[in-house]
Amino acid sequence: MKKILMVLSIILVSTAFCFKVGFIYISPIEDCGWSYAHEFGRQYIETMIRDIETEYYENVSGEKSAEKLRKLAENGCDLIFATSYDYMDSVFEVAAEYPDV
């Protein structure tokens, strides 16, 4: 985690734009499990790294994941974390459509 934050910090320091990160979660954040842990990390980087913006969708089924991934890409996300194996096929599909994300 610290290495990822260091890399993101270096990228952000060397550029003059806001870096946008998207997340999609398989379950509600309030479940205090897998999605909650990712949400805690999202909040942490938003608090600790200046010039970073985040966006997320929670409780996203595998069937709806491509739609949400596209929406995050269209909303300007530079990096997207798809936090479930259920999203794998959708990630490959959408990554081909948005190669710069």
ZAVEXDO-310898 format. One record per residue: residue in one letter; x, y, z of N, C-alpha, C in turn. Coordinates in nm, 4 decimals. Atoms other than C-alpha are relative to their C-alpha. Example, Ala and Ser with C-alpha at 12.3 -4.5 7.8 and 13.67 -1.06 7.14 Angstrom:
r | n_xx | n_yy | n_zz | ca_xx | ca_yy | ca_zz | c_xx | c_yy | c_zz
A | 0.0890 | -0.1190 | 0.0000 | 1.2300 | -0.4500 | 0.7800 | 0.0900 | 0.1200 | 0.0000;
S | -0.0820 | -0.1190 | -0.0060 | 1.3670 | -0.1060 | 0.7140 | -0.0770 | 0.1090 | 0.0730;
//
This chain:
r | n_xx | n_yy | n_zz | ca_xx | ca_yy | ca_zz | c_xx | c_yy | c_zz
M | 0.0828 | -0.1195 | 0.0000 | 0.0000 | 0.0000 | 0.0000 | 0.0868 | 0.1252 | 0.0000;
K | -0.0864 | -0.1168 | -0.0061 | 0.2777 | 0.2426 | 0.0881 | 0.0697 | 0.0247 | -0.1327;
K | -0.0663 | -0.0157 | 0.1294 | 0.4546 | 0.1745 | -0.2426 | -0.0955 | 0.0599 | -0.1028;
I | 0.0988 | -0.0548 | 0.0929 | 0.1362 | 0.2438 | -0.4367 | -0.0203 | 0.1483 | 0.0268;
L | 0.0184 | -0.1408 | -0.0339 | 0.0867 | 0.5692 | -0.2490 | 0.1211 | 0.0826 | -0.0390;
M | -0.1206 | -0.0727 | 0.0408 | 0.4488 | 0.6693 | -0.3123 | -0.0004 | 0.0237 | -0.1506;
V | 0.0032 | -0.0135 | 0.1460 | 0.4120 | 0.6051 | -0.6859 | -0.1047 | 0.1035 | -0.0408;
L | 0.1037 | -0.0979 | 0.0314 | 0.0854 | 0.7976 | -0.6999 | 0.0438 | 0.1407 | 0.0383;
S | -0.0485 | -0.1305 | -0.0438 | 0.2446 | 1.0835 | -0.5041 | 0.1001 | 0.0571 | -0.0988;
I | -0.1006 | -0.0455 | 0.0966 | 0.5382 | 1.1034 | -0.7448 | -0.0668 | 0.0432 | -0.1299;
I | 0.0717 | -0.0353 | 0.1229 | 0.3051 | 1.1043 | -1.0435 | -0.0708 | 0.1339 | 0.0174;
L | 0.0761 | -0.1221 | -0.0222 | 0.0934 | 1.3776 | -0.8912 | 0.0893 | 0.1214 | 0.0176;
V | -0.0921 | -0.1112 | -0.0201 | 0.3883 | 1.5944 | -0.7889 | 0.0583 | 0.0452 | -0.1328;
S | -0.0644 | -0.0331 | 0.1264 | 0.5371 | 1.5784 | -1.1372 | -0.0977 | 0.0501 | -0.1061;
T | 0.0988 | -0.0473 | 0.0961 | 0.2137 | 1.6808 | -1.3093 | -0.0839 | 0.1105 | 0.0618;
A | 0.0779 | -0.1135 | -0.0485 | -0.0106 | 1.9814 | -1.2846 | -0.1499 | -0.0223 | -0.0183;
F | 0.1422 | 0.0261 | 0.0160 | -0.3479 | 1.8114 | -1.3099 | -0.0503 | -0.0867 | 0.1147;
C | 0.0627 | 0.0842 | -0.1013 | -0.5905 | 1.6394 | -1.0794 | -0.0097 | -0.1427 | -0.0533;
F | 0.0034 | 0.1419 | 0.0363 | -0.5601 | 1.2610 | -1.0902 | -0.1304 | -0.0567 | 0.0540;
K | 0.1299 | 0.0529 | -0.0414 | -0.8956 | 1.0844 | -1.0792 | 0.0039 | -0.1522 | 0.0016;
V | -0.0012 | 0.1446 | -0.0194 | -0.9358 | 0.7298 | -0.9464 | -0.1431 | -0.0474 | 0.0256;
G | 0.1323 | 0.0575 | -0.0175 | -1.2504 | 0.5188 | -0.9736 | 0.0065 | -0.1367 | 0.0657;
F | 0.0112 | 0.1289 | -0.0683 | -1.3609 | 0.2180 | -0.7688 | -0.1392 | -0.0562 | -0.0257;
I | 0.1305 | 0.0658 | -0.0041 | -1.6391 | -0.0355 | -0.8109 | 0.0082 | -0.1129 | 0.1025;
Y | 0.0054 | 0.0958 | -0.1104 | -1.7389 | -0.2506 | -0.5149 | -0.1116 | -0.1016 | -0.0236;
I | 0.0949 | 0.1095 | 0.0195 | -1.9193 | -0.5849 | -0.5223 | -0.1151 | 0.0019 | 0.1016;
S | 0.1013 | 0.0012 | -0.1060 | -2.1127 | -0.5243 | -0.1994 | -0.0155 | 0.1400 | 0.0586;
P | 0.0151 | -0.1295 | -0.0661 | -2.2436 | -0.2357 | 0.0110 | 0.1177 | 0.0274 | 0.0936;
I | -0.1117 | -0.0395 | -0.0864 | -1.9764 | -0.0440 | 0.2009 | -0.0304 | -0.0327 | 0.1459;
E | 0.0387 | 0.0191 | -0.1401 | -2.1695 | -0.0818 | 0.5265 | 0.0173 | -0.1430 | 0.0495;
D | -0.0177 | 0.1397 | -0.0413 | -2.1093 | -0.4594 | 0.5276 | 0.1261 | -0.0228 | 0.0830;
C | -0.1244 | 0.0077 | -0.0785 | -1.7709 | -0.3910 | 0.6947 | 0.0875 | -0.1179 | -0.0414;
G | -0.0831 | 0.1097 | 0.0498 | -1.5995 | -0.6514 | 0.4791 | 0.0919 | 0.0469 | -0.1104;
W | -0.0879 | -0.0249 | 0.1145 | -1.4167 | -0.6567 | 0.1460 | -0.0171 | 0.1419 | -0.0558;
S | 0.0252 | -0.1326 | 0.0579 | -1.5814 | -0.3433 | 0.0039 | 0.0316 | 0.1111 | 0.0989;
Y | -0.0316 | -0.1003 | -0.1015 | -1.5461 | -0.1551 | 0.3310 | 0.1502 | 0.0251 | 0.0065;
A | -0.1459 | -0.0148 | -0.0037 | -1.1701 | -0.2207 | 0.3308 | 0.0484 | 0.0834 | -0.1189;
H | -0.0366 | -0.0806 | 0.1165 | -1.1412 | -0.0806 | -0.0220 | -0.0468 | 0.1446 | 0.0164;
E | 0.0513 | -0.1348 | -0.0228 | -1.3561 | 0.2173 | 0.0729 | 0.0884 | 0.0750 | 0.0990;
F | -0.0914 | -0.0612 | -0.0968 | -1.1291 | 0.2850 | 0.3696 | 0.1268 | 0.0474 | -0.0721;
G | -0.1171 | -0.0382 | 0.0792 | -0.8325 | 0.2890 | 0.1286 | -0.0293 | 0.1177 | -0.0913;
R | 0.0387 | -0.1124 | 0.0863 | -1.0177 | 0.5205 | -0.1097 | -0.0043 | 0.1303 | 0.0791;
Q | 0.0071 | -0.1193 | -0.0840 | -1.0893 | 0.7656 | 0.1692 | 0.1389 | 0.0440 | 0.0453;
Y | -0.1358 | -0.0307 | -0.0444 | -0.7292 | 0.7440 | 0.2880 | 0.0783 | 0.0739 | -0.1088;
I | -0.0778 | -0.0679 | 0.1044 | -0.5755 | 0.8346 | -0.0482 | -0.0589 | 0.1368 | -0.0325;
E | 0.0614 | -0.1300 | 0.0263 | -0.8264 | 1.1143 | -0.0978 | 0.0403 | 0.1015 | 0.1069;
T | -0.0406 | -0.0871 | -0.1096 | -0.7286 | 1.2566 | 0.2413 | 0.1491 | 0.0315 | -0.0037;
M | -0.1453 | -0.0134 | -0.0112 | -0.3528 | 1.2027 | 0.2171 | 0.0691 | 0.0558 | -0.1246;
I | -0.0653 | -0.0446 | 0.1227 | -0.2788 | 1.2909 | -0.1455 | -0.0766 | 0.1187 | -0.0568;
R | 0.0598 | -0.1212 | 0.0540 | -0.3451 | 1.6410 | -0.2641 | -0.0219 | -0.0173 | -0.1508;
D | 0.0301 | 0.0035 | 0.1436 | -0.4914 | 1.6892 | -0.6132 | -0.0415 | -0.1378 | -0.0491;
I | 0.0564 | 0.1277 | 0.0439 | -0.6603 | 1.3514 | -0.6222 | -0.1504 | 0.0051 | 0.0245;
E | 0.1453 | 0.0057 | -0.0106 | -1.0275 | 1.2969 | -0.6802 | -0.0405 | -0.1455 | -0.0207;
T | 0.0456 | 0.1380 | 0.0157 | -1.2151 | 0.9696 | -0.6445 | -0.1498 | -0.0033 | -0.0269;
E | 0.1413 | 0.0262 | 0.0259 | -1.5468 | 0.8310 | -0.7548 | -0.0205 | -0.1499 | 0.0194;
Y | 0.0223 | 0.1429 | -0.0213 | -1.7049 | 0.4989 | -0.6625 | -0.1463 | -0.0369 | -0.0199;
Y | 0.1320 | 0.0615 | 0.0033 | -2.0025 | 0.2720 | -0.7113 | 0.0061 | -0.1219 | 0.0899;
E | 0.0042 | 0.1157 | -0.0890 | -2.1013 | 0.0176 | -0.4494 | -0.1147 | -0.0923 | -0.0384;
N | 0.1039 | 0.1007 | 0.0218 | -2.3102 | -0.2991 | -0.4622 | -0.0257 | -0.0236 | -0.1495;
V | 0.0081 | 0.0184 | 0.1451 | -2.2348 | -0.3548 | -0.8330 | 0.0156 | -0.1483 | -0.0324;
S | -0.0076 | 0.1411 | 0.0397 | -2.3121 | -0.7017 | -0.9678 | 0.0915 | -0.0146 | -0.1212;
G | -0.0842 | 0.0270 | 0.1164 | -2.0918 | -0.8649 | -1.2294 | -0.0682 | 0.0392 | -0.1299;
E | 0.0756 | -0.0332 | 0.1208 | -2.3667 | -0.8121 | -1.4877 | -0.0033 | 0.1502 | -0.0269;
K | 0.0059 | -0.1460 | 0.0136 | -2.3725 | -0.4352 | -1.4244 | 0.1384 | 0.0650 | -0.0021;
S | -0.1335 | -0.0583 | -0.0150 | -1.9955 | -0.3907 | -1.3948 | 0.0493 | 0.0721 | -0.1248;
A | -0.0458 | -0.0670 | 0.1225 | -1.9281 | -0.3027 | -1.7617 | -0.0606 | 0.1398 | -0.0107;
E | 0.0679 | -0.1301 | 0.0033 | -2.1832 | -0.0216 | -1.7426 | 0.0681 | 0.0989 | 0.0948;
K | -0.0624 | -0.0889 | -0.0987 | -2.0229 | 0.1222 | -1.4277 | 0.1450 | 0.0316 | -0.0365;
L | -0.1375 | -0.0255 | 0.0444 | -1.6681 | 0.0820 | -1.5629 | 0.0018 | 0.1045 | -0.1112;
R | 0.0087 | -0.0989 | 0.1083 | -1.7665 | 0.2734 | -1.8764 | -0.0313 | 0.1387 | 0.0553;
K | 0.0377 | -0.1285 | -0.0589 | -1.9261 | 0.5444 | -1.6671 | 0.1199 | 0.0646 | 0.0698;
L | -0.1193 | -0.0538 | -0.0655 | -1.6081 | 0.5836 | -1.4591 | 0.0998 | 0.0515 | -0.1034;
A | -0.0925 | -0.0428 | 0.1060 | -1.3956 | 0.6028 | -1.7755 | -0.0501 | 0.1285 | -0.0661;
E | 0.0580 | -0.1187 | 0.0628 | -1.6322 | 0.8563 | -1.9326 | 0.0016 | 0.1207 | 0.0929;
N | -0.0061 | -0.1092 | -0.0973 | -1.6252 | 1.0622 | -1.6117 | 0.1425 | 0.0486 | 0.0243;
G | -0.1362 | -0.0513 | -0.0061 | -1.2504 | 1.1077 | -1.6555 | 0.0943 | -0.0708 | 0.0946;
C | -0.0915 | 0.0723 | -0.0886 | -1.0974 | 0.8452 | -1.4278 | 0.1270 | -0.0390 | -0.0757;
D | -0.1299 | 0.0372 | 0.0558 | -0.7267 | 0.7931 | -1.4950 | 0.0368 | -0.1428 | 0.0374;
L | -0.0278 | 0.1331 | -0.0532 | -0.7186 | 0.4679 | -1.2960 | -0.1290 | -0.0524 | 0.0619;
I | 0.1215 | 0.0592 | -0.0562 | -0.9999 | 0.2290 | -1.2020 | 0.0354 | -0.1304 | 0.0698;
F | -0.0159 | 0.1235 | -0.0756 | -0.9942 | -0.0381 | -0.9320 | -0.1315 | -0.0773 | -0.0057;
A | 0.1150 | 0.0907 | 0.0040 | -1.2377 | -0.3221 | -1.0037 | 0.0286 | -0.1068 | 0.1050;
T | -0.0405 | 0.0720 | -0.1205 | -1.2405 | -0.4971 | -0.6679 | -0.0598 | -0.1392 | 0.0159;
S | 0.0538 | 0.1358 | -0.0081 | -1.3911 | -0.8356 | -0.7545 | 0.0362 | -0.0787 | -0.1251;
Y | -0.0232 | 0.0877 | 0.1152 | -1.3096 | -1.1317 | -0.9777 | -0.1228 | -0.0052 | -0.0909;
D | 0.1219 | -0.0006 | 0.0809 | -1.6708 | -1.1078 | -1.0957 | 0.0047 | 0.1050 | -0.1110;
Y | -0.0107 | -0.1079 | 0.0977 | -1.5649 | -0.7976 | -1.2918 | 0.1014 | -0.0287 | -0.1107;
M | -0.1135 | 0.0256 | 0.0886 | -1.2799 | -0.9645 | -1.4843 | -0.0361 | 0.0129 | -0.1486;
D | 0.0366 | -0.0063 | 0.1415 | -1.4568 | -1.0100 | -1.8202 | -0.0354 | 0.1430 | -0.0415;
S | 0.0371 | -0.1388 | 0.0291 | -1.6002 | -0.6591 | -1.8045 | 0.1220 | 0.0906 | -0.0048;
V | -0.1226 | -0.0802 | -0.0002 | -1.2592 | -0.5136 | -1.7230 | 0.0715 | -0.0138 | -0.1338;
F | -0.0659 | 0.0206 | 0.1295 | -1.1067 | -0.6699 | -2.0356 | -0.0774 | 0.0679 | -0.1133;
E | 0.0849 | -0.0599 | 0.1034 | -1.3993 | -0.5551 | -2.2484 | 0.0132 | 0.1524 | -0.0017;
V | -0.0018 | -0.1460 | -0.0088 | -1.3985 | -0.1951 | -2.1248 | 0.1416 | 0.0550 | -0.0180;
A | -0.1388 | -0.0446 | 0.0181 | -1.0179 | -0.1675 | -2.1149 | 0.0348 | 0.0118 | -0.1480;
A | -0.0244 | -0.0082 | 0.1446 | -1.0130 | -0.2348 | -2.4897 | -0.0639 | 0.1259 | -0.0597;
E | 0.0697 | -0.1199 | 0.0482 | -1.2557 | 0.0546 | -2.5393 | 0.0658 | 0.1287 | 0.0489;
Y | -0.0634 | -0.1170 | -0.0615 | -1.0618 | 0.2946 | -2.3128 | 0.1453 | -0.0341 | 0.0344;
P | -0.1373 | 0.0458 | -0.0252 | -0.6923 | 0.2052 | -2.3519 | 0.0849 | 0.0959 | 0.0842;
D | -0.0789 | -0.0957 | -0.0773 | -0.5693 | 0.5222 | -2.1777 | -0.0340 | 0.0000 | 0.1483;
V | 0.0392 | 0.0059 | -0.1416 | -0.7417 | 0.4381 | -1.8489 | 0.0703 | -0.1166 | 0.0637;
//
